[in-house]
Amino acid sequence: MRSLLAKVTKDDVFTEPFPHIIIKDPLDEDLCKQLFEEFPTLDQVTEGKKYASNERFSYSAAKVLKDTRISPLWREFVATHVSQSFLTEFIELFKDEIRQVYPDFEKEFGKLETLTAGTRKKDSFETVDVLLDGQICVNTPVVEKPSSVRGPHVDSSNKLFAGLYYLRDPEDPSTGGDLEIYKFKTKDYQFEGQFISDEYVETIKTVKYERNVLVLFVNSIDSLHGVTVRETTDCPRYFFNLLGEVKKNLFSFTPEEDKHKQQVREKQFKIPIPASLKALKRKLSVRVTKG
């Protein structure tokens, strides 16, 4: 089976505000239609748990691949996206951008072209370099009041990449649930965990929640994204989630711990801070504290 990246080329890669692709119709219509028709039931994806309005549930590749209730087509589709060949496709597509965002990546993890893939929650970093997951996901129906499942944020810092493939129900009349891509307004900002207030970011792109649309990106401190408010609806929001984790965090959400983030910020805003000025700032800080 061909992957979601089979039709994608380097010309499709956007580099700002962070490396990403937005691909309409990455799969042939017949395959897309069949995947939607065979999408696991809400009860299967939630594993029979009670759920709230607009709550996210993810059924991992490790579970899918051993669950015979899931259709053979879906198990093959998931297996394709946790394979060595898929990691190779991703690396070939984004290797230049990864080296630019993370200049020391290959010193820490090995040459990009030789990275090995395993399945998250099944394999371990003792035997592979990147743990992949292909999750069958839903956001449950919005039954109380319009809401956003997740505002502006950055994914976990051990993720090398993340992606979403939308499989919207053709009968879904609702609006919202779109993906927004942001950038920092200035180099001064503050995270609360992985999340960040709207006041620190501005929207660069909005990707509509539509059928047969793929969004995938290199994850970094700059990879700001979120989901718009979705109106009340009885229809779940259907999607396939892709990710690749490495064994160490690639960045920190705490400014003083993240030298890489400072380098990226200075490069983006073209304002390198001289060492002498940094030293003066530290001295002034000490004086103010003592006073």
Secondary structure, DSSP 4 states (H G I P E B T S, - for coil): ---TTTT--GGG-B-SSSSEEEEE--S-HHHHHHHHHTPPPHHHHTTT----TT-EEEE-HHHHTT-TTS-HHHHHHHHHTTSHHHHHHHHHHHHHHHHHH-TTHHHHH--GGG--EEETTTS-TTT-SEEEEEEEEEE--B-SS-B-S--SB---TTEEEEEEEE---TT-------EEEEEESSS---EETTEE-GGGEEEEEEE---TTEEEEEE-STT--EEE--B--BSS-EEEEEEEEE-SS-S--SSGGG-HHHHHHHHHHHT----HHHHHHHHHHHHHHHH-
